[in-house]
């Protein structure tokens, strides 16, 4: 009999339905595999005016994991120091951005220096949103006299006895007595600059030098370092104090920043963005944020698969037999398989993330589409 629904089974050829289904699949794959907001090229640029490198969205530099304990257990007992000269591109942004990290494969043990808006934050672990209240030290770098970010020499020291201190331009600005930072244990630690191992926490700005010491620097030494840095804006002053890692960023265009501490732990600057660690099907509670983007993601993931499930089940009705009887189950299985494959691939794409919630919403959307088709078929005589 003749049907009155938008695409009646008796009037639309099967090959048209199949063609429309292929088009929907192409759209789903294109949207699901699109890197959001950037090209895959690594956007690290060498600064021409002085020694330094510029990070933009998206970029990364990293060392290979070191087998030797260049930051030995002595650092855990007696403390250590990080000295870095940098200038953020901006103080806006709602996401936690990685300036640098020491990562051994375990997010809960990593040492992170990051930026959130105008705040510089140093901590161990992955409590970026501060929901678990893991101890950290943070300083607001905004200057009331200027709305633009300024170049700063930042010194971070930590010991069991004195806690953790942060110096801006040689001046002590924050002390956290109850916080002692730790170097991630193990022989497979690596240094990352400008991003996380997942490639989705980019920091934007310029870095002019970086040194890590296996002992705490004194307040006097922090002041001397700034005076020498202010003279000529180079990081060569750090060589005299025997750092374990030292990057002067004076190579001016090389594919790596050399380790000038005497070691062989050079910062690699690959031509393309690399994801150094994948996170596949993260649980819903791990990155949960109740905001506008969360609502948009739910709508896209849920309703994006509904048309696909609708058309797929309509095809099974046309095929009849076992396909029609088990059409809903087959539709759900196919939607699950497509979504699962997308989530696996997204784990390797910088700026994308793989979430279990997306998989569940996609599968639910396909199921709702199949049920909608079944409902219209029954009320309009679609399967007669």
Secondary structure, 3 states (H helix, E strand, C coil): CCCCCCCCCCCCCHHHHHHHHHHHHHHHHHHHHCCCCCCCECCCEECCCCCCEEECCCCCEECCCECCCCCCCHHHHHCEEEEEEEEECCCCCCCCEEEEEEECCCHHHCEEEEEECCEEEEEECCCCCCCCCCCEEEEECCECCECCCCCEEEEEEEECCCEEEEEECCEEEEEECCCCCCCCCCCCEEEEECCCCCCCCCCCEEEEEEEEECCCCCHHHHHHHHHHHHHHCCCHHHHHHCCCEEECCCCCCCCEECCCCCCCCCEECCCECCCCCCCCCECCCCCCCCCHHHHHHHHHHHHCCHHHHHHHHHHHHHHCHHHHHCHHHHHHHHHHHHHHHHHHHHCCCCCCCCEHHHHHHHHHHHHHHHHHHHHHHHHHCCCC
